Amino acid sequence: LIVAVNVTFLPVDTADVVIIGATGDEVTIGMTVADGSWTDLVPSYVKIGQNTFDYNPVNITVSKNGYVPFWGGDEAFNADLNKTILLSENRLPEFPLDPTHVPDETHQKRPMIGWSEAWEWNSEVMKYNVSVYMDELYGKDHIVQDVVVREPMYTFDKNLRYNRVYWVEIESFDPWGLTDTYIFSFETVNSPPSTPEVGF
């Protein structure tokens, strides 16, 4: 078993390897060595007392800090197993350099706010953590606290107050905990009704 980085194909010498048998038991665990190799003889069958356990097929898990973990199921494990596993570097999701948002100003009591989608380098499922403050960023009026959404938008479920400034903090995060943050503000405006036109 050889573990390498998917960009350079250089061996990884600090990855953790776990093999779990079809029975759900952790069959063996270890770490790769300097050349990226990892070997351990795991018998297909283990006899304990009068019981015989079939550990095939197995699941091979490879993990390394800063990389997307690898899970490989239904592997027929034997002494001749020869497999190369490539680990992808886990890059944090990133908002555009010049992100946009809506609205800048709204007359709605329960507006929908939206923002530029963050870029996820590893094409993983990404979510957004939404926090909203009234008047002052990180102030005492924390009206929306840690709401998680899948799409780059959020609709308020309570009425906002007119003629106030609301600060929005959006944190994008991937399944492995890497994040990027975007902050913007918008204003609620209560304009007087327009004068009706009278036709003759």
Secondary structure as a PSIPRED ss2 file (coil, helix, strand):
# PSIPRED VFORMAT (PSIPRED V4.0)

   1 L C   1.000  0.000  0.000
   2 I E   0.000  0.000  1.000
   3 V E   0.000  0.000  1.000
   4 A E   0.000  0.000  1.000
   5 V E   0.000  0.000  1.000
   6 N C   1.000  0.000  0.000
   7 V C   1.000  0.000  0.000
   8 T C   1.000  0.000  0.000
   9 F C   1.000  0.000  0.000
  10 L C   1.000  0.000  0.000
  11 P E   0.000  0.000  1.000
  12 V C   1.000  0.000  0.000
  13 D C   1.000  0.000  0.000
  14 T C   1.000  0.000  0.000
  15 A C   1.000  0.000  0.000
  16 D E   0.000  0.000  1.000
  17 V E   0.000  0.000  1.000
  18 V E   0.000  0.000  1.000
  19 I E   0.000  0.000  1.000
  20 I E   0.000  0.000  1.000
  21 G C   1.000  0.000  0.000
  22 A C   1.000  0.000  0.000
  23 T C   1.000  0.000  0.000
  24 G C   1.000  0.000  0.000
  25 D C   1.000  0.000  0.000
  26 E E   0.000  0.000  1.000
  27 V E   0.000  0.000  1.000
  28 T E   0.000  0.000  1.000
  29 I E   0.000  0.000  1.000
  30 G E   0.000  0.000  1.000
  31 M E   0.000  0.000  1.000
  32 T C   1.000  0.000  0.000
  33 V C   1.000  0.000  0.000
  34 A C   1.000  0.000  0.000
  35 D C   1.000  0.000  0.000
  36 G C   1.000  0.000  0.000
  37 S E   0.000  0.000  1.000
  38 W C   1.000  0.000  0.000
  39 T C   1.000  0.000  0.000
  40 D C   1.000  0.000  0.000
  41 L C   1.000  0.000  0.000
  42 V C   1.000  0.000  0.000
  43 P C   1.000  0.000  0.000
  44 S C   1.000  0.000  0.000
  45 Y E   0.000  0.000  1.000
  46 V E   0.000  0.000  1.000
  47 K E   0.000  0.000  1.000
  48 I E   0.000  0.000  1.000
  49 G C   1.000  0.000  0.000
  50 Q C   1.000  0.000  0.000
  51 N E   0.000  0.000  1.000
  52 T E   0.000  0.000  1.000
  53 F E   0.000  0.000  1.000
  54 D E   0.000  0.000  1.000
  55 Y C   1.000  0.000  0.000
  56 N C   1.000  0.000  0.000
  57 P C   1.000  0.000  0.000
  58 V E   0.000  0.000  1.000
  59 N E   0.000  0.000  1.000
  60 I E   0.000  0.000  1.000
  61 T E   0.000  0.000  1.000
  62 V E   0.000  0.000  1.000
  63 S E   0.000  0.000  1.000
  64 K C   1.000  0.000  0.000
  65 N C   1.000  0.000  0.000
  66 G C   1.000  0.000  0.000
  67 Y E   0.000  0.000  1.000
  68 V C   1.000  0.000  0.000
  69 P C   1.000  0.000  0.000
  70 F E   0.000  0.000  1.000
  71 W E   0.000  0.000  1.000
  72 G E   0.000  0.000  1.000
  73 G E   0.000  0.000  1.000
  74 D E   0.000  0.000  1.000
  75 E E   0.000  0.000  1.000
  76 A C   1.000  0.000  0.000
  77 F C   1.000  0.000  0.000
  78 N C   1.000  0.000  0.000
  79 A C   1.000  0.000  0.000
  80 D C   1.000  0.000  0.000
  81 L C   1.000  0.000  0.000
  82 N C   1.000  0.000  0.000
  83 K C   1.000  0.000  0.000
  84 T E   0.000  0.000  1.000
  85 I E   0.000  0.000  1.000
  86 L E   0.000  0.000  1.000
  87 L E   0.000  0.000  1.000
  88 S C   1.000  0.000  0.000
  89 E E   0.000  0.000  1.000
  90 N C   1.000  0.000  0.000
  91 R C   1.000  0.000  0.000
  92 L C   1.000  0.000  0.000
  93 P C   1.000  0.000  0.000
  94 E E   0.000  0.000  1.000
  95 F C   1.000  0.000  0.000
  96 P C   1.000  0.000  0.000
  97 L C   1.000  0.000  0.000
  98 D C   1.000  0.000  0.000
  99 P C   1.000  0.000  0.000
 100 T C   1.000  0.000  0.000
 101 H E   0.000  0.000  1.000
 102 V E   0.000  0.000  1.000
 103 P C   1.000  0.000  0.000
 104 D C   1.000  0.000  0.000
 105 E E   0.000  0.000  1.000
 106 T E   0.000  0.000  1.000
 107 H C   1.000  0.000  0.000
 108 Q C   1.000  0.000  0.000
 109 K C   1.000  0.000  0.000
 110 R C   1.000  0.000  0.000
 111 P C   1.000  0.000  0.000
 112 M E   0.000  0.000  1.000
 113 I E   0.000  0.000  1.000
 114 G E   0.000  0.000  1.000
 115 W E   0.000  0.000  1.000
 116 S C   1.000  0.000  0.000
 117 E C   1.000  0.000  0.000
 118 A C   1.000  0.000  0.000
 119 W E   0.000  0.000  1.000
 120 E C   1.000  0.000  0.000
 121 W C   1.000  0.000  0.000
 122 N C   1.000  0.000  0.000
 123 S C   1.000  0.000  0.000
 124 E C   1.000  0.000  0.000
 125 V C   1.000  0.000  0.000
 126 M C   1.000  0.000  0.000
 127 K E   0.000  0.000  1.000
 128 Y E   0.000  0.000  1.000
 129 N E   0.000  0.000  1.000
 130 V E   0.000  0.000  1.000
 131 S E   0.000  0.000  1.000
 132 V E   0.000  0.000  1.000
 133 Y E   0.000  0.000  1.000
 134 M E   0.000  0.000  1.000
 135 D C   1.000  0.000  0.000
 136 E C   1.000  0.000  0.000
 137 L C   1.000  0.000  0.000
 138 Y C   1.000  0.000  0.000
 139 G C   1.000  0.000  0.000
 140 K C   1.000  0.000  0.000
 141 D C   1.000  0.000  0.000
 142 H E   0.000  0.000  1.000
 143 I E   0.000  0.000  1.000
 144 V E   0.000  0.000  1.000
 145 Q E   0.000  0.000  1.000
 146 D E   0.000  0.000  1.000
 147 V E   0.000  0.000  1.000
 148 V E   0.000  0.000  1.000
 149 V E   0.000  0.000  1.000
 150 R C   1.000  0.000  0.000
 151 E C   1.000  0.000  0.000
 152 P C   1.000  0.000  0.000
 153 M E   0.000  0.000  1.000
 154 Y E   0.000  0.000  1.000
 155 T E   0.000  0.000  1.000
 156 F C   1.000  0.000  0.000
 157 D C   1.000  0.000  0.000
 158 K C   1.000  0.000  0.000
 159 N C   1.000  0.000  0.000
 160 L C   1.000  0.000  0.000
 161 R C   1.000  0.000  0.000
 162 Y C   1.000  0.000  0.000
 163 N C   1.000  0.000  0.000
 164 R C   1.000  0.000  0.000
 165 V E   0.000  0.000  1.000
 166 Y E   0.000  0.000  1.000
 167 W E   0.000  0.000  1.000
 168 V E   0.000  0.000  1.000
 169 E E   0.000  0.000  1.000
 170 I E   0.000  0.000  1.000
 171 E E   0.000  0.000  1.000
 172 S E   0.000  0.000  1.000
 173 F E   0.000  0.000  1.000
 174 D C   1.000  0.000  0.000
 175 P C   1.000  0.000  0.000
 176 W C   1.000  0.000  0.000
 177 G C   1.000  0.000  0.000
 178 L C   1.000  0.000  0.000
 179 T E   0.000  0.000  1.000
 180 D E   0.000  0.000  1.000
 181 T E   0.000  0.000  1.000
 182 Y E   0.000  0.000  1.000
 183 I E   0.000  0.000  1.000
 184 F E   0.000  0.000  1.000
 185 S E   0.000  0.000  1.000
 186 F E   0.000  0.000  1.000
 187 E E   0.000  0.000  1.000
 188 T E   0.000  0.000  1.000
 189 V C   1.000  0.000  0.000
 190 N C   1.000  0.000  0.000
 191 S C   1.000  0.000  0.000
 192 P C   1.000  0.000  0.000
 193 P C   1.000  0.000  0.000
 194 S C   1.000  0.000  0.000
 195 T C   1.000  0.000  0.000
 196 P C   1.000  0.000  0.000
 197 E C   1.000  0.000  0.000
 198 V C   1.000  0.000  0.000
 199 G C   1.000  0.000  0.000
 200 F C   1.000  0.000  0.000
